[in-house]
Amino acid sequence: MSVHRATSEWALEDGQDFIHGRYGRGHAVSFDGGHVVPGTASPHVVGKKWAEKGAVDPEEMLVGAVSSCHMLTFLHVARLAGFVVAHYRDEAEGLMGPNAEGRQAVTRVTLHPAIDYSGARPTAEESQRLHHQAHEGCFIANSVKTEVRVEERKPD
């Protein structure tokens, strides 16, 4: 078992009206390794005025976590299958909408990996099997109720 930590920190700025919802949502999310990511609420939720420009919202972090986990697990299963991945790029998309209980949620994450190989390239069936194994082994996909899809794309 392992423990993973993140710290989110926010403070009310002078002149902001917390009671009436007129306050910035910018905050910092720091991780064990010392990396700090500027965070915010989604501008789709609070509007552009209260979202921090250039910061990452929780929904984007979730999509990024699913994408990163799938990629890292895919690299592992591809290596075990004897394939050499030279480049992997995923333009993942998360869909926000009502879940089965009618609450807002990221209801689907679709991964669009484009993968270059050095040497032999897997067949379509082998690629599908590798993505399935990666999905089954991805800790993040195993942790969320969101549907995760993989739609591989050809590299540019």
ChimeraX commands (.cxc) that place a marker at each C-alpha (Angstrom):
marker #1 position 0.00,0.00,0.00 radius 0.5
marker #1 position 1.19,3.53,-0.66 radius 0.5
marker #1 position -0.01,6.97,0.35 radius 0.5
marker #1 position -0.19,9.86,-2.12 radius 0.5
marker #1 position -0.66,13.43,-0.95 radius 0.5
marker #1 position -1.71,16.70,-2.48 radius 0.5
marker #1 position -2.29,19.98,-0.69 radius 0.5
marker #1 position -4.77,22.56,-1.98 radius 0.5
marker #1 position -4.47,26.07,-0.57 radius 0.5
marker #1 position -6.65,29.13,-1.17 radius 0.5
marker #1 position -7.06,32.49,0.59 radius 0.5
marker #1 position -9.65,35.24,0.29 radius 0.5
marker #1 position -8.16,38.38,-1.22 radius 0.5
marker #1 position -8.83,41.86,0.15 radius 0.5
marker #1 position -11.96,43.45,-1.27 radius 0.5
marker #1 position -13.60,40.22,-2.39 radius 0.5
marker #1 position -17.17,39.41,-1.30 radius 0.5
marker #1 position -17.20,35.80,-0.17 radius 0.5
marker #1 position -20.83,35.76,1.02 radius 0.5
marker #1 position -22.11,36.82,-2.42 radius 0.5
marker #1 position -19.78,34.51,-4.36 radius 0.5
marker #1 position -17.60,37.33,-5.69 radius 0.5
marker #1 position -14.18,35.90,-5.01 radius 0.5
marker #1 position -11.38,34.40,-7.05 radius 0.5
marker #1 position -11.13,30.63,-7.28 radius 0.5
marker #1 position -7.40,30.60,-7.97 radius 0.5
marker #1 position -5.44,28.39,-5.61 radius 0.5
marker #1 position -2.31,26.26,-5.44 radius 0.5
marker #1 position -2.16,22.48,-5.52 radius 0.5
marker #1 position 1.17,21.15,-4.28 radius 0.5
marker #1 position 2.41,17.58,-4.46 radius 0.5
marker #1 position 4.87,15.48,-2.44 radius 0.5
marker #1 position 7.65,15.99,-4.98 radius 0.5
marker #1 position 7.47,19.75,-4.46 radius 0.5
marker #1 position 5.71,20.60,-7.70 radius 0.5
marker #1 position 3.03,23.27,-7.40 radius 0.5
marker #1 position 0.23,23.58,-9.96 radius 0.5
marker #1 position -1.96,26.68,-10.17 radius 0.5
marker #1 position -5.55,25.52,-9.72 radius 0.5
marker #1 position -8.93,27.14,-10.27 radius 0.5
marker #1 position -12.60,26.38,-10.58 radius 0.5
marker #1 position -13.69,25.79,-14.15 radius 0.5
marker #1 position -14.74,28.96,-15.97 radius 0.5
marker #1 position -17.70,26.86,-17.18 radius 0.5
marker #1 position -18.83,26.68,-13.55 radius 0.5
marker #1 position -17.96,30.08,-12.03 radius 0.5
marker #1 position -17.47,32.23,-15.13 radius 0.5
marker #1 position -14.27,33.72,-16.49 radius 0.5
marker #1 position -14.29,36.59,-13.99 radius 0.5
marker #1 position -13.78,34.30,-10.97 radius 0.5
marker #1 position -11.67,31.57,-12.58 radius 0.5
marker #1 position -7.91,32.02,-12.57 radius 0.5
marker #1 position -6.59,32.40,-16.11 radius 0.5
marker #1 position -3.87,29.89,-16.95 radius 0.5
marker #1 position -4.71,27.58,-14.04 radius 0.5
marker #1 position -5.96,24.00,-14.16 radius 0.5
marker #1 position -9.45,23.10,-12.96 radius 0.5
marker #1 position -10.28,19.84,-11.12 radius 0.5
marker #1 position -12.10,18.40,-14.12 radius 0.5
marker #1 position -9.00,18.92,-16.29 radius 0.5
marker #1 position -6.83,17.38,-13.55 radius 0.5
marker #1 position -9.09,14.30,-13.54 radius 0.5
marker #1 position -8.88,13.94,-17.33 radius 0.5
marker #1 position -5.12,14.45,-17.16 radius 0.5
marker #1 position -4.76,11.84,-14.41 radius 0.5
marker #1 position -6.74,9.26,-16.42 radius 0.5
marker #1 position -4.71,10.05,-19.56 radius 0.5
marker #1 position -1.35,9.92,-17.78 radius 0.5
marker #1 position -2.16,6.71,-15.94 radius 0.5
marker #1 position -3.37,4.96,-19.08 radius 0.5
marker #1 position -0.25,6.08,-20.98 radius 0.5
marker #1 position 2.16,4.89,-18.28 radius 0.5
marker #1 position 0.37,1.55,-17.98 radius 0.5
marker #1 position 0.23,1.18,-21.77 radius 0.5
marker #1 position 3.99,1.77,-22.03 radius 0.5
marker #1 position 4.52,-1.02,-19.52 radius 0.5
marker #1 position 2.24,-3.58,-21.19 radius 0.5
marker #1 position 3.58,-2.71,-24.67 radius 0.5
marker #1 position 7.14,-3.30,-23.43 radius 0.5
marker #1 position 6.16,-6.64,-21.91 radius 0.5
marker #1 position 4.56,-7.59,-25.25 radius 0.5
marker #1 position 7.83,-6.81,-27.05 radius 0.5
marker #1 position 6.87,-3.52,-28.72 radius 0.5
marker #1 position 9.06,-0.42,-28.53 radius 0.5
marker #1 position 7.05,2.77,-28.15 radius 0.5
marker #1 position 9.01,5.72,-29.53 radius 0.5
marker #1 position 6.41,8.45,-28.97 radius 0.5
marker #1 position 2.99,8.60,-27.34 radius 0.5
marker #1 position 0.64,11.58,-27.43 radius 0.5
marker #1 position -2.90,11.62,-26.08 radius 0.5
marker #1 position -5.40,14.42,-26.58 radius 0.5
marker #1 position -7.88,13.27,-23.94 radius 0.5
marker #1 position -11.36,14.76,-23.57 radius 0.5
marker #1 position -13.67,14.72,-20.57 radius 0.5
marker #1 position -17.42,15.16,-20.91 radius 0.5
marker #1 position -19.26,16.94,-18.09 radius 0.5
marker #1 position -22.96,16.33,-17.67 radius 0.5
marker #1 position -25.58,14.81,-15.40 radius 0.5
marker #1 position -24.78,11.37,-14.02 radius 0.5
marker #1 position -27.32,8.62,-13.31 radius 0.5
marker #1 position -28.38,10.42,-10.11 radius 0.5
marker #1 position -28.82,13.71,-11.99 radius 0.5
marker #1 position -25.73,15.35,-10.42 radius 0.5
marker #1 position -23.04,17.08,-12.49 radius 0.5
marker #1 position -20.05,14.83,-13.06 radius 0.5
marker #1 position -17.33,14.01,-15.54 radius 0.5
marker #1 position -19.36,11.19,-17.05 radius 0.5
marker #1 position -16.94,10.10,-19.75 radius 0.5
marker #1 position -13.27,10.42,-20.55 radius 0.5
marker #1 position -12.21,9.60,-24.09 radius 0.5
marker #1 position -8.53,8.99,-24.75 radius 0.5
marker #1 position -7.13,9.63,-28.22 radius 0.5
marker #1 position -3.61,8.19,-28.15 radius 0.5
marker #1 position -1.42,8.52,-31.22 radius 0.5
marker #1 position 1.50,6.12,-30.87 radius 0.5
marker #1 position 4.72,5.79,-32.88 radius 0.5
marker #1 position 6.68,2.57,-32.59 radius 0.5
marker #1 position 10.31,1.78,-33.29 radius 0.5
marker #1 position 10.33,-1.51,-35.13 radius 0.5
marker #1 position 7.30,-3.78,-35.21 radius 0.5
marker #1 position 3.89,-2.16,-34.81 radius 0.5
marker #1 position 1.04,-4.11,-33.18 radius 0.5
marker #1 position -1.86,-5.23,-35.32 radius 0.5
marker #1 position -5.24,-3.60,-34.67 radius 0.5
marker #1 position -6.23,-6.59,-32.53 radius 0.5
marker #1 position -2.96,-6.51,-30.57 radius 0.5
marker #1 position -3.31,-2.76,-30.05 radius 0.5
marker #1 position -6.86,-3.20,-28.76 radius 0.5
marker #1 position -5.65,-5.92,-26.38 radius 0.5
marker #1 position -2.78,-3.72,-25.12 radius 0.5
marker #1 position -5.18,-0.82,-24.47 radius 0.5
marker #1 position -7.56,-3.16,-22.68 radius 0.5
marker #1 position -4.73,-4.44,-20.48 radius 0.5
marker #1 position -3.61,-0.86,-19.81 radius 0.5
marker #1 position -7.15,0.15,-18.87 radius 0.5
marker #1 position -7.53,-2.85,-16.55 radius 0.5
marker #1 position -4.19,-2.03,-14.90 radius 0.5
marker #1 position -4.60,1.75,-14.63 radius 0.5
marker #1 position -4.95,2.70,-10.96 radius 0.5
marker #1 position -6.89,5.87,-11.77 radius 0.5
marker #1 position -9.36,4.15,-14.12 radius 0.5
marker #1 position -9.87,1.58,-11.37 radius 0.5
marker #1 position -10.62,4.42,-8.93 radius 0.5
marker #1 position -13.34,6.35,-10.76 radius 0.5
marker #1 position -16.92,5.64,-11.86 radius 0.5
marker #1 position -16.44,7.65,-15.05 radius 0.5
marker #1 position -16.61,5.69,-18.28 radius 0.5
marker #1 position -13.15,5.70,-19.89 radius 0.5
marker #1 position -12.90,5.11,-23.64 radius 0.5
marker #1 position -9.81,4.67,-25.79 radius 0.5
marker #1 position -9.89,5.74,-29.45 radius 0.5
marker #1 position -6.39,5.40,-30.83 radius 0.5
marker #1 position -5.35,7.87,-33.53 radius 0.5
marker #1 position -2.62,7.69,-36.13 radius 0.5
marker #1 position 0.45,9.79,-35.23 radius 0.5
marker #1 position 1.07,12.95,-37.24 radius 0.5
marker link #1:1,2 radius 0.2
marker link #1:2,3 radius 0.2
marker link #1:3,4 radius 0.2
marker link #1:4,5 radius 0.2
marker link #1:5,6 radius 0.2
marker link #1:6,7 radius 0.2
marker link #1:7,8 radius 0.2
marker link #1:8,9 radius 0.2
marker link #1:9,10 radius 0.2
marker link #1:10,11 radius 0.2
marker link #1:11,12 radius 0.2
marker link #1:12,13 radius 0.2
marker link #1:13,14 radius 0.2
marker link #1:14,15 radius 0.2
marker link #1:15,16 radius 0.2
marker link #1:16,17 radius 0.2
marker link #1:17,18 radius 0.2
marker link #1:18,19 radius 0.2
marker link #1:19,20 radius 0.2
marker link #1:20,21 radius 0.2
marker link #1:21,22 radius 0.2
marker link #1:22,23 radius 0.2
marker link #1:23,24 radius 0.2
marker link #1:24,25 radius 0.2
marker link #1:25,26 radius 0.2
marker link #1:26,27 radius 0.2
marker link #1:27,28 radius 0.2
marker link #1:28,29 radius 0.2
marker link #1:29,30 radius 0.2
marker link #1:30,31 radius 0.2
marker link #1:31,32 radius 0.2
marker link #1:32,33 radius 0.2
marker link #1:33,34 radius 0.2
marker link #1:34,35 radius 0.2
marker link #1:35,36 radius 0.2
marker link #1:36,37 radius 0.2
marker link #1:37,38 radius 0.2
marker link #1:38,39 radius 0.2
marker link #1:39,40 radius 0.2
marker link #1:40,41 radius 0.2
marker link #1:41,42 radius 0.2
marker link #1:42,43 radius 0.2
marker link #1:43,44 radius 0.2
marker link #1:44,45 radius 0.2
marker link #1:45,46 radius 0.2
marker link #1:46,47 radius 0.2
marker link #1:47,48 radius 0.2
marker link #1:48,49 radius 0.2
marker link #1:49,50 radius 0.2
marker link #1:50,51 radius 0.2
marker link #1:51,52 radius 0.2
marker link #1:52,53 radius 0.2
marker link #1:53,54 radius 0.2
marker link #1:54,55 radius 0.2
marker link #1:55,56 radius 0.2
marker link #1:56,57 radius 0.2
marker link #1:57,58 radius 0.2
marker link #1:58,59 radius 0.2
marker link #1:59,60 radius 0.2
marker link #1:60,61 radius 0.2
marker link #1:61,62 radius 0.2
marker link #1:62,63 radius 0.2
marker link #1:63,64 radius 0.2
marker link #1:64,65 radius 0.2
marker link #1:65,66 radius 0.2
marker link #1:66,67 radius 0.2
marker link #1:67,68 radius 0.2
marker link #1:68,69 radius 0.2
marker link #1:69,70 radius 0.2
marker link #1:70,71 radius 0.2
marker link #1:71,72 radius 0.2
marker link #1:72,73 radius 0.2
marker link #1:73,74 radius 0.2
marker link #1:74,75 radius 0.2
marker link #1:75,76 radius 0.2
marker link #1:76,77 radius 0.2
marker link #1:77,78 radius 0.2
marker link #1:78,79 radius 0.2
marker link #1:79,80 radius 0.2
marker link #1:80,81 radius 0.2
marker link #1:81,82 radius 0.2
marker link #1:82,83 radius 0.2
marker link #1:83,84 radius 0.2
marker link #1:84,85 radius 0.2
marker link #1:85,86 radius 0.2
marker link #1:86,87 radius 0.2
marker link #1:87,88 radius 0.2
marker link #1:88,89 radius 0.2
marker link #1:89,90 radius 0.2
marker link #1:90,91 radius 0.2
marker link #1:91,92 radius 0.2
marker link #1:92,93 radius 0.2
marker link #1:93,94 radius 0.2
marker link #1:94,95 radius 0.2
marker link #1:95,96 radius 0.2
marker link #1:96,97 radius 0.2
marker link #1:97,98 radius 0.2
marker link #1:98,99 radius 0.2
marker link #1:99,100 radius 0.2
marker link #1:100,101 radius 0.2
marker link #1:101,102 radius 0.2
marker link #1:102,103 radius 0.2
marker link #1:103,104 radius 0.2
marker link #1:104,105 radius 0.2
marker link #1:105,106 radius 0.2
marker link #1:106,107 radius 0.2
marker link #1:107,108 radius 0.2
marker link #1:108,109 radius 0.2
marker link #1:109,110 radius 0.2
marker link #1:110,111 radius 0.2
marker link #1:111,112 radius 0.2
marker link #1:112,113 radius 0.2
marker link #1:113,114 radius 0.2
marker link #1:114,115 radius 0.2
marker link #1:115,116 radius 0.2
marker link #1:116,117 radius 0.2
marker link #1:117,118 radius 0.2
marker link #1:118,119 radius 0.2
marker link #1:119,120 radius 0.2
marker link #1:120,121 radius 0.2
marker link #1:121,122 radius 0.2
marker link #1:122,123 radius 0.2
marker link #1:123,124 radius 0.2
marker link #1:124,125 radius 0.2
marker link #1:125,126 radius 0.2
marker link #1:126,127 radius 0.2
marker link #1:127,128 radius 0.2
marker link #1:128,129 radius 0.2
marker link #1:129,130 radius 0.2
marker link #1:130,131 radius 0.2
marker link #1:131,132 radius 0.2
marker link #1:132,133 radius 0.2
marker link #1:133,134 radius 0.2
marker link #1:134,135 radius 0.2
marker link #1:135,136 radius 0.2
marker link #1:136,137 radius 0.2
marker link #1:137,138 radius 0.2
marker link #1:138,139 radius 0.2
marker link #1:139,140 radius 0.2
marker link #1:140,141 radius 0.2
marker link #1:141,142 radius 0.2
marker link #1:142,143 radius 0.2
marker link #1:143,144 radius 0.2
marker link #1:144,145 radius 0.2
marker link #1:145,146 radius 0.2
marker link #1:146,147 radius 0.2
marker link #1:147,148 radius 0.2
marker link #1:148,149 radius 0.2
marker link #1:149,150 radius 0.2
marker link #1:150,151 radius 0.2
marker link #1:151,152 radius 0.2
marker link #1:152,153 radius 0.2
marker link #1:153,154 radius 0.2
marker link #1:154,155 radius 0.2
marker link #1:155,156 radius 0.2
view
